Amino acid sequence: MAKKARTGHHSHQDSEQAMAKNTAAEARAKAAGRDAQSLNAKTRGMHQKAQAKRG
């Protein structure tokens, strides 16, 4: 009986770990997207700055 209860607890723990991994993966994906956007904005700003110097 105690063994069953313990096993149930572990499966619950595993699902929590899987959920945490999933959340972390989603957060990383969002962060990667944000970095790409900020990089694009940065390079766009640099181009505009260079254009302003020329013009």
Sequence and secondary structure as in RCSB ss.txt:
>XXXX:A:sequence
MAKKARTGHHSHQDSEQAMAKNTAAEARAKAAGRDAQSLNAKTRGMHQKAQAKRG
>XXXX:A:secstr
 HHHHHHHHHHHHHHHHHHHHHHHHHHHHHHHHHHHHHHHHHHHHHHHHHHHHH 
